[in-house]
Amino acid sequence: MFDWTDYLKFARNLLTSPPGPPEAAWRAAGSRAYYAALHKSREFLGIREQTSHAEVINGLKQRPETETTARVLERVRGKHLHADYNSGRPFAQFDAETAVELATEVIHRLPSVS
């Protein structure tokens, strides 16, 4: 079984050793960091089938112990949407670093997954 935290490790590596154009690496790091947090959240919720991103976030919001985690995941999602869909606005190294930090926070906040 794939360990989704490997995406987070990969994102960290992209921050320090971009294999190509820096902004492309930063966008990839932001995206992979988000997916690491999303899939670990899905695992925590026990969701096996494909569900929307909003359903995962709402699932976290419904539990008192993960309400804050849901808000952090929403912030990482914003970085992911910028990285993957907004070519008109630069995605800086700071954006990628923020995405990685937020995704790390999500994973550490999940009660039985961290």
N, CA, C and O atoms as a GROMACS GRO file, in nm:
protein
  456
    1MET      N    1   0.085  -0.117   0.000
    1MET     CA    2   0.000   0.000   0.000
    1MET      C    3   0.090   0.124   0.000
    1MET      O    4   0.190   0.130   0.071
    2PHE      N    5   0.053   0.222  -0.080
    2PHE     CA    6   0.130   0.346  -0.091
    2PHE      C    7   0.114   0.430   0.035
    2PHE      O    8   0.003   0.445   0.087
    3ASP      N    9   0.223   0.484   0.083
    3ASP     CA   10   0.221   0.572   0.200
    3ASP      C   11   0.216   0.715   0.149
    3ASP      O   12   0.311   0.766   0.090
    4TRP      N   13   0.102   0.780   0.173
    4TRP     CA   14   0.080   0.915   0.121
    4TRP      C   15   0.177   1.017   0.177
    4TRP      O   16   0.196   1.123   0.117
    5THR      N   17   0.239   0.989   0.289
    5THR     CA   18   0.337   1.084   0.340
    5THR      C   19   0.462   1.089   0.252
    5THR      O   20   0.542   1.182   0.263
    6ASP      N   21   0.477   0.990   0.164
    6ASP     CA   22   0.588   0.997   0.068
    6ASP      C   23   0.570   1.116  -0.027
    6ASP      O   24   0.669   1.172  -0.074
    7TYR      N   25   0.446   1.154  -0.054
    7TYR     CA   26   0.422   1.275  -0.134
    7TYR      C   27   0.477   1.398  -0.061
    7TYR      O   28   0.535   1.487  -0.123
    8LEU      N   29   0.458   1.402   0.069
    8LEU     CA   30   0.507   1.515   0.147
    8LEU      C   31   0.660   1.518   0.146
    8LEU      O   32   0.721   1.625   0.133
    9LYS      N   33   0.722   1.402   0.159
    9LYS     CA   34   0.869   1.394   0.150
    9LYS      C   35   0.917   1.441   0.013
    9LYS      O   36   1.015   1.515   0.002
   10PHE      N   37   0.847   1.398  -0.090
   10PHE     CA   38   0.881   1.438  -0.226
   10PHE      C   39   0.867   1.590  -0.242
   10PHE      O   40   0.952   1.654  -0.304
   11ALA      N   41   0.761   1.647  -0.186
   11ALA     CA   42   0.740   1.791  -0.192
   11ALA      C   43   0.855   1.865  -0.124
   11ALA      O   44   0.904   1.965  -0.177
   12ARG      N   45   0.898   1.816  -0.009
   12ARG     CA   46   1.012   1.879   0.060
   12ARG      C   47   1.139   1.874  -0.026
   12ARG      O   48   1.216   1.970  -0.030
   13ASN      N   49   1.159   1.762  -0.094
   13ASN     CA   50   1.276   1.750  -0.181
   13ASN      C   51   1.269   1.848  -0.298
   13ASN      O   52   1.371   1.903  -0.339
   14LEU      N   53   1.149   1.871  -0.349
   14LEU     CA   54   1.134   1.966  -0.459
   14LEU      C   55   1.168   2.109  -0.414
   14LEU      O   56   1.212   2.190  -0.495
   15LEU      N   57   1.148   2.137  -0.288
   15LEU     CA   58   1.181   2.270  -0.236
   15LEU      C   59   1.331   2.294  -0.235
   15LEU      O   60   1.378   2.405  -0.261
   16THR      N   61   1.405   2.191  -0.204
   16THR     CA   62   1.549   2.208  -0.186
   16THR      C   63   1.631   2.171  -0.309
   16THR      O   64   1.742   2.222  -0.327
   17SER      N   65   1.577   2.084  -0.394
   17SER     CA   66   1.651   2.040  -0.512
   17SER      C   67   1.560   2.035  -0.635
   17SER      O   68   1.531   1.926  -0.685
   18PRO      N   69   1.515   2.150  -0.683
   18PRO     CA   70   1.425   2.147  -0.798
   18PRO      C   71   1.493   2.084  -0.920
   18PRO      O   72   1.602   2.126  -0.958
   19PRO      N   73   1.428   1.984  -0.983
   19PRO     CA   74   1.489   1.916  -1.097
   19PRO      C   75   1.477   1.993  -1.228
   19PRO      O   76   1.536   1.954  -1.328
   20GLY      N   77   1.402   2.101  -1.228
   20GLY     CA   78   1.381   2.176  -1.351
   20GLY      C   79   1.359   2.322  -1.316
   20GLY      O   80   1.416   2.372  -1.220
   21PRO      N   81   1.277   2.390  -1.396
   21PRO     CA   82   1.249   2.531  -1.365
   21PRO      C   83   1.194   2.544  -1.224
   21PRO      O   84   1.104   2.469  -1.185
   22PRO      N   85   1.246   2.638  -1.146
   22PRO     CA   86   1.207   2.648  -1.005
   22PRO      C   87   1.056   2.661  -0.983
   22PRO      O   88   1.002   2.593  -0.896
   23GLU      N   89   0.988   2.745  -1.061
   23GLU     CA   90   0.844   2.760  -1.035
   23GLU      C   91   0.768   2.632  -1.061
   23GLU      O   92   0.670   2.603  -0.992
   24ALA      N   93   0.809   2.555  -1.159
   24ALA     CA   94   0.744   2.426  -1.185
   24ALA      C   95   0.762   2.333  -1.066
   24ALA      O   96   0.668   2.264  -1.026
   25ALA      N   97   0.881   2.333  -1.008
   25ALA     CA   98   0.907   2.249  -0.890
   25ALA      C   99   0.826   2.298  -0.772
   25ALA      O  100   0.771   2.217  -0.697
   26TRP      N  101   0.816   2.429  -0.754
   26TRP     CA  102   0.740   2.484  -0.642
   26TRP      C  103   0.591   2.451  -0.658
   26TRP      O  104   0.524   2.418  -0.560
   27ARG      N  105   0.540   2.461  -0.780
   27ARG     CA  106   0.399   2.426  -0.804
   27ARG      C  107   0.376   2.278  -0.776
   27ARG      O  108   0.276   2.241  -0.714
   28ALA      N  109   0.467   2.194  -0.821
   28ALA     CA  110   0.455   2.050  -0.796
   28ALA      C  111   0.462   2.021  -0.646
   28ALA      O  112   0.388   1.936  -0.596
   29ALA      N  113   0.548   2.090  -0.575
   29ALA     CA  114   0.560   2.071  -0.430
   29ALA      C  115   0.429   2.110  -0.360
   29ALA      O  116   0.382   2.038  -0.273
   30GLY      N  117   0.372   2.222  -0.399
   30GLY     CA  118   0.245   2.265  -0.339
   30GLY      C  119   0.134   2.166  -0.364
   30GLY      O  120   0.053   2.138  -0.276
   31SER      N  121   0.130   2.115  -0.484
   31SER     CA  122   0.027   2.017  -0.521
   31SER      C  123   0.045   1.885  -0.446
   31SER      O  124  -0.051   1.833  -0.389
   32ARG      N  125   0.166   1.831  -0.446
   32ARG     CA  126   0.190   1.702  -0.379
   32ARG      C  127   0.169   1.713  -0.229
   32ARG      O  128   0.118   1.620  -0.166
   33ALA      N  129   0.206   1.826  -0.171
   33ALA     CA  130   0.184   1.845  -0.027
   33ALA      C  131   0.035   1.838   0.004
   33ALA      O  132  -0.006   1.774   0.100
   34TYR      N  133  -0.045   1.903  -0.078
   34TYR     CA  134  -0.190   1.900  -0.056
   34TYR      C  135  -0.243   1.757  -0.066
   34TYR      O  136  -0.320   1.713   0.019
   35TYR      N  137  -0.202   1.686  -0.170
   35TYR     CA  138  -0.254   1.550  -0.186
   35TYR      C  139  -0.210   1.457  -0.074
   35TYR      O  140  -0.283   1.364  -0.038
   36ALA      N  141  -0.093   1.479  -0.018
   36ALA     CA  142  -0.052   1.401   0.099
   36ALA      C  143  -0.149   1.424   0.214
   36ALA      O  144  -0.196   1.329   0.277
   37ALA      N  145  -0.181   1.551   0.240
   37ALA     CA  146  -0.272   1.585   0.350
   37ALA      C  147  -0.414   1.535   0.321
   37ALA      O  148  -0.482   1.486   0.411
   38LEU      N  149  -0.459   1.549   0.198
   38LEU     CA  150  -0.594   1.505   0.161
   38LEU      C  151  -0.609   1.354   0.180
   38LEU      O  152  -0.705   1.309   0.241
   39HIS      N  153  -0.514   1.278   0.128
   39HIS     CA  154  -0.526   1.132   0.136
   39HIS      C  155  -0.507   1.079   0.279
   39HIS      O  156  -0.571   0.981   0.318
   40LYS      N  157  -0.421   1.143   0.357
   40LYS     CA  158  -0.409   1.101   0.498
   40LYS      C  159  -0.539   1.134   0.572
   40LYS      O  160  -0.580   1.059   0.660
   41SER      N  161  -0.603   1.244   0.537
   41SER     CA  162  -0.732   1.278   0.597
   41SER      C  163  -0.838   1.176   0.557
   41SER      O  164  -0.920   1.136   0.640
   42ARG      N  165  -0.835   1.135   0.432
   42ARG     CA  166  -0.928   1.032   0.383
   42ARG      C  167  -0.907   0.902   0.462
   42ARG      O  168  -1.003   0.837   0.503
   43GLU      N  169  -0.782   0.865   0.481
   43GLU     CA  170  -0.753   0.743   0.559
   43GLU      C  171  -0.806   0.757   0.702
   43GLU      O  172  -0.867   0.664   0.754
   44PHE      N  173  -0.782   0.871   0.764
   44PHE     CA  174  -0.831   0.894   0.900
   44PHE      C  175  -0.982   0.877   0.908
   44PHE      O  176  -1.034   0.818   1.002
   45LEU      N  177  -1.052   0.930   0.808
   45LEU     CA  178  -1.198   0.921   0.807
   45LEU      C  179  -1.249   0.784   0.767
   45LEU      O  180  -1.368   0.756   0.776
   46GLY      N  181  -1.159   0.697   0.721
   46GLY     CA  182  -1.200   0.563   0.680
   46GLY      C  183  -1.269   0.562   0.545
   46GLY      O  184  -1.348   0.471   0.516
   47ILE      N  185  -1.241   0.661   0.462
   47ILE     CA  186  -1.303   0.670   0.329
   47ILE      C  187  -1.215   0.594   0.231
   47ILE      O  188  -1.098   0.628   0.213
   48ARG      N  189  -1.271   0.494   0.169
   48ARG     CA  190  -1.195   0.414   0.074
   48ARG      C  191  -1.229   0.450  -0.070
   48ARG      O  192  -1.142   0.445  -0.157
   49GLU      N  193  -1.352   0.485  -0.096
   49GLU     CA  194  -1.393   0.516  -0.233
   49GLU      C  195  -1.359   0.661  -0.268
   49GLU      O  196  -1.330   0.743  -0.181
   50GLN      N  197  -1.364   0.688  -0.396
   50GLN     CA  198  -1.335   0.823  -0.445
   50GLN      C  199  -1.442   0.919  -0.393
   50GLN      O  200  -1.562   0.897  -0.413
   51THR      N  201  -1.400   1.024  -0.328
   51THR     CA  202  -1.491   1.127  -0.280
   51THR      C  203  -1.435   1.262  -0.317
   51THR      O  204  -1.316   1.276  -0.345
   52SER      N  205  -1.521   1.362  -0.316
   52SER     CA  206  -1.474   1.496  -0.351
   52SER      C  207  -1.388   1.551  -0.238
   52SER      O  208  -1.393   1.505  -0.123
   53HIS      N  209  -1.310   1.648  -0.273
   53HIS     CA  210  -1.224   1.713  -0.175
   53HIS      C  211  -1.310   1.778  -0.067
   53HIS      O  212  -1.278   1.773   0.051
   54ALA      N  213  -1.419   1.839  -0.110
   54ALA     CA  214  -1.510   1.905  -0.014
   54ALA      C  215  -1.570   1.804   0.084
   54ALA      O  216  -1.588   1.837   0.201
   55GLU      N  217  -1.600   1.684   0.038
   55GLU     CA  218  -1.655   1.582   0.128
   55GLU      C  219  -1.554   1.543   0.236
   55GLU      O  220  -1.592   1.519   0.351
   56VAL      N  221  -1.428   1.536   0.200
   56VAL     CA  222  -1.325   1.503   0.299
   56VAL      C  223  -1.316   1.617   0.401
   56VAL      O  224  -1.314   1.592   0.521
   57ILE      N  225  -1.310   1.739   0.354
   57ILE     CA  226  -1.303   1.854   0.443
   57ILE      C  227  -1.425   1.860   0.533
   57ILE      O  228  -1.412   1.884   0.654
   58ASN      N  229  -1.542   1.839   0.477
   58ASN     CA  230  -1.665   1.839   0.558
   58ASN      C  231  -1.666   1.726   0.660
   58ASN      O  232  -1.715   1.742   0.771
   59GLY      N  233  -1.611   1.611   0.621
   59GLY     CA  234  -1.601   1.499   0.715
   59GLY      C  235  -1.516   1.536   0.836
   59GLY      O  236  -1.549   1.499   0.949
   60LEU      N  237  -1.407   1.610   0.812
   60LEU     CA  238  -1.323   1.655   0.923
   60LEU      C  239  -1.395   1.759   1.007
   60LEU      O  240  -1.383   1.760   1.130
   61LYS      N  241  -1.470   1.847   0.941
   61LYS     CA  242  -1.543   1.952   1.014
   61LYS      C  243  -1.650   1.895   1.107
   61LYS      O  244  -1.683   1.956   1.208
   62GLN      N  245  -1.703   1.779   1.073
   62GLN     CA  246  -1.810   1.719   1.152
   62GLN      C  247  -1.762   1.658   1.284
   62GLN      O  248  -1.843   1.626   1.370
   63ARG      N  249  -1.633   1.644   1.299
   63ARG     CA  250  -1.576   1.586   1.422
   63ARG      C  251  -1.512   1.698   1.503
   63ARG      O  252  -1.427   1.771   1.452
   64PRO      N  253  -1.551   1.711   1.628
   64PRO     CA  254  -1.494   1.819   1.710
   64PRO      C  255  -1.342   1.817   1.717
   64PRO      O  256  -1.278   1.922   1.719
   65GLU      N  257  -1.283   1.697   1.719
   65GLU     CA  258  -1.137   1.687   1.733
   65GLU      C  259  -1.062   1.721   1.604
   65GLU      O  260  -0.939   1.735   1.607
   66THR      N  261  -1.132   1.735   1.492
   66THR     CA  262  -1.064   1.767   1.366
   66THR      C  263  -1.120   1.891   1.296
   66THR      O  264  -1.092   1.912   1.178
   67GLU      N  265  -1.198   1.970   1.366
   67GLU     CA  266  -1.250   2.093   1.304
   67GLU      C  267  -1.138   2.186   1.261
   67GLU      O  268  -1.140   2.240   1.150
   68THR      N  269  -1.041   2.206   1.347
   68THR     CA  270  -0.928   2.293   1.314
   68THR      C  271  -0.846   2.233   1.201
   68THR      O  272  -0.800   2.306   1.113
   69THR      N  273  -0.830   2.104   1.202
   69THR     CA  274  -0.757   2.035   1.096
   69THR      C  275  -0.823   2.061   0.961
   69THR      O  276  -0.755   2.081   0.860
   70ALA      N  277  -0.956   2.061   0.959
   70ALA     CA  278  -1.030   2.089   0.835
   70ALA      C  279  -0.998   2.228   0.782
   70ALA      O  280  -0.982   2.246   0.662
   71ARG      N  281  -0.990   2.325   0.870
   71ARG     CA  282  -0.959   2.462   0.828
   71ARG      C  283  -0.817   2.471   0.771
   71ARG      O  284  -0.792   2.542   0.674
   72VAL      N  285  -0.725   2.399   0.831
   72VAL     CA  286  -0.588   2.398   0.780
   72VAL      C  287  -0.585   2.330   0.643
   72VAL      O  288  -0.517   2.377   0.551
   73LEU      N  289  -0.657   2.220   0.629
   73LEU     CA  290  -0.664   2.150   0.500
   73LEU      C  291  -0.724   2.241   0.392
   73LEU      O  292  -0.681   2.237   0.277
   74GLU      N  293  -0.821   2.322   0.429
   74GLU     CA  294  -0.877   2.418   0.333
   74GLU      C  295  -0.771   2.518   0.286
   74GLU      O  296  -0.768   2.555   0.169
   75ARG      N  297  -0.686   2.559   0.377
   75ARG     CA  298  -0.578   2.653   0.340
   75ARG      C  299  -0.479   2.586   0.244
   75ARG      O  300  -0.434   2.648   0.148
   76VAL      N  301  -0.446   2.460   0.270
   76VAL     CA  302  -0.356   2.388   0.179
   76VAL      C  303  -0.423   2.371   0.044
   76VAL      O  304  -0.358   2.380  -0.060
   77ARG      N  305  -0.553   2.347   0.045
   77ARG     CA  306  -0.626   2.331  -0.081
   77ARG      C  307  -0.618   2.460  -0.163
   77ARG      O  308  -0.604   2.455  -0.286
   78GLY      N  309  -0.625   2.573  -0.097
   78GLY     CA  310  -0.611   2.700  -0.168
   78GLY      C  311  -0.476   2.710  -0.239
   78GLY      O  312  -0.468   2.758  -0.352
   79LYS      N  313  -0.371   2.664  -0.172
   79LYS     CA  314  -0.238   2.663  -0.233
   79LYS      C  315  -0.235   2.568  -0.353
   79LYS      O  316  -0.177   2.599  -0.457
   80HIS      N  317  -0.297   2.452  -0.337
   80HIS     CA  318  -0.304   2.353  -0.446
   80HIS      C  319  -0.378   2.412  -0.566
   80HIS      O  320  -0.332   2.397  -0.680
   81LEU      N  321  -0.490   2.477  -0.542
   81LEU     CA  322  -0.567   2.534  -0.654
   81LEU      C  323  -0.486   2.641  -0.726
   81LEU      O  324  -0.488   2.649  -0.849
   82HIS      N  325  -0.415   2.721  -0.651
   82HIS     CA  326  -0.327   2.822  -0.711
   82HIS      C  327  -0.217   2.754  -0.793
   82HIS      O  328  -0.193   2.791  -0.908
   83ALA      N  329  -0.152   2.655  -0.733
   83ALA     CA  330  -0.040   2.588  -0.801
   83ALA      C  331  -0.083   2.516  -0.928
   83ALA      O  332  -0.014   2.524  -1.030
   84ASP      N  333  -0.196   2.449  -0.923
   84ASP     CA  334  -0.237   2.363  -1.035
   84ASP      C  335  -0.325   2.432  -1.140
   84ASP      O  336  -0.334   2.385  -1.253
   85TYR      N  337  -0.390   2.542  -1.102
   85TYR     CA  338  -0.488   2.598  -1.195
   85TYR      C  339  -0.471   2.747  -1.227
   85TYR      O  340  -0.540   2.797  -1.315
   86ASN      N  341  -0.383   2.818  -1.158
   86ASN     CA  342  -0.372   2.962  -1.179
   86ASN      C  343  -0.236   2.996  -1.240
   86ASN      O  344  -0.141   3.028  -1.169
   87SER      N  345  -0.228   2.988  -1.371
   87SER     CA  346  -0.101   3.018  -1.438
   87SER      C  347  -0.078   3.168  -1.454
   87SER      O  348   0.032   3.210  -1.488
   88GLY      N  349  -0.180   3.247  -1.429
   88GLY     CA  350  -0.167   3.391  -1.445
   88GLY      C  351  -0.100   3.461  -1.328
   88GLY      O  352  -0.065   3.578  -1.337
   89ARG      N  353  -0.083   3.391  -1.220
   89ARG     CA  354  -0.022   3.448  -1.100
   89ARG      C  355   0.095   3.359  -1.060
   89ARG      O  356   0.078   3.238  -1.050
   90PRO      N  357   0.212   3.416  -1.036
   90PRO     CA  358   0.329   3.334  -0.999
   90PRO      C  359   0.304   3.253  -0.871
   90PRO      O  360   0.230   3.295  -0.782
   91PHE      N  361   0.366   3.140  -0.865
   91PHE     CA  362   0.365   3.055  -0.746
   91PHE      C  363   0.508   3.054  -0.696
   91PHE      O  364   0.595   2.987  -0.752
   92ALA      N  365   0.532   3.130  -0.590
   92ALA     CA  366   0.668   3.151  -0.539
   92ALA      C  367   0.712   3.038  -0.446
   92ALA      O  368   0.632   2.956  -0.403
   93GLN      N  369   0.840   3.038  -0.417
   93GLN     CA  370   0.895   2.939  -0.324
   93GLN      C  371   0.824   2.950  -0.189
   93GLN      O  372   0.797   2.848  -0.125
   94PHE      N  373   0.794   3.070  -0.147
   94PHE     CA  374   0.722   3.091  -0.021
   94PHE      C  375   0.587   3.019  -0.022
   94PHE      O  376   0.547   2.961   0.078
   95ASP      N  377   0.516   3.024  -0.136
   95ASP     CA  378   0.387   2.955  -0.147
   95ASP      C  379   0.405   2.804  -0.130
   95ASP      O  380   0.327   2.739  -0.060
   96ALA      N  381   0.508   2.751  -0.193
   96ALA     CA  382   0.534   2.607  -0.182
   96ALA      C  383   0.572   2.569  -0.039
   96ALA      O  384   0.524   2.469   0.014
   97GLU      N  385   0.657   2.650   0.022
   97GLU     CA  386   0.697   2.624   0.161
   97GLU      C  387   0.577   2.628   0.254
   97GLU      O  388   0.565   2.546   0.345
   98THR      N  389   0.488   2.723   0.231
   98THR     CA  390   0.367   2.734   0.313
   98THR      C  391   0.279   2.611   0.294
   98THR      O  392   0.227   2.558   0.392
   99ALA      N  393   0.263   2.566   0.171
   99ALA     CA  394   0.183   2.446   0.145
   99ALA      C  395   0.239   2.325   0.216
   99ALA      O  396   0.165   2.247   0.275
  100VAL      N  397   0.370   2.309   0.212
  100VAL     CA  398   0.434   2.196   0.279
  100VAL      C  399   0.416   2.206   0.431
  100VAL      O  400   0.386   2.106   0.496
  101GLU      N  401   0.433   2.324   0.486
  101GLU     CA  402   0.414   2.344   0.630
  101GLU      C  403   0.270   2.314   0.672
  101GLU      O  404   0.246   2.247   0.773
  102LEU      N  405   0.174   2.364   0.594
  102LEU     CA  406   0.033   2.340   0.628
  102LEU      C  407  -0.004   2.193   0.615
  102LEU      O  408  -0.075   2.139   0.700
  103ALA      N  409   0.044   2.128   0.511
  103ALA     CA  410   0.016   1.985   0.493
  103ALA      C  411   0.075   1.904   0.608
  103ALA      O  412   0.013   1.810   0.657
  104THR      N  413   0.195   1.941   0.649
  104THR     CA  414   0.258   1.874   0.764
  104THR      C  415   0.172   1.893   0.888
  104THR      O  416   0.153   1.799   0.965
  105GLU      N  417   0.121   2.013   0.907
  105GLU     CA  418   0.034   2.040   1.022
  105GLU      C  419  -0.091   1.954   1.018
  105GLU      O  420  -0.132   1.898   1.120
  106VAL      N  421  -0.153   1.943   0.900
  106VAL     CA  422  -0.274   1.860   0.888
  106VAL      C  423  -0.242   1.717   0.932
  106VAL      O  424  -0.314   1.660   1.013
  107ILE      N  425  -0.136   1.661   0.878
  107ILE     CA  426  -0.103   1.522   0.907
  107ILE      C  427  -0.072   1.503   1.056
  107ILE      O  428  -0.112   1.402   1.115
  108HIS      N  429  -0.004   1.598   1.116
  108HIS     CA  430   0.029   1.586   1.259
  108HIS      C  431  -0.094   1.604   1.348
  108HIS      O  432  -0.098   1.552   1.459
  109ARG      N  433  -0.192   1.677   1.300
  109ARG     CA  434  -0.314   1.700   1.379
  109ARG      C  435  -0.411   1.582   1.374
  109ARG      O  436  -0.497   1.569   1.462
  110LEU      N  437  -0.398   1.496   1.275
  110LEU     CA  438  -0.490   1.382   1.264
  110LEU      C  439  -0.464   1.286   1.379
  110LEU      O  440  -0.353   1.234   1.390
  111PRO      N  441  -0.563   1.262   1.463
  111PRO     CA  442  -0.542   1.184   1.584
  111PRO      C  443  -0.474   1.049   1.569
  111PRO      O  444  -0.380   1.021   1.644
  112SER      N  445  -0.516   0.965   1.477
  112SER     CA  446  -0.458   0.830   1.474
  112SER      C  447  -0.375   0.802   1.350
  112SER      O  448  -0.339   0.687   1.324
  113VAL      N  449  -0.343   0.906   1.271
  113VAL     CA  450  -0.269   0.884   1.148
  113VAL      C  451  -0.126   0.929   1.158
  113VAL      O  452  -0.039   0.874   1.091
  114SER      N  453  -0.098   1.030   1.242
  114SER     CA  454   0.037   1.087   1.246
  114SER      C  455   0.142   0.992   1.297
  114SER      O  456   0.259   1.028   1.304
   0.00000   0.00000   0.00000
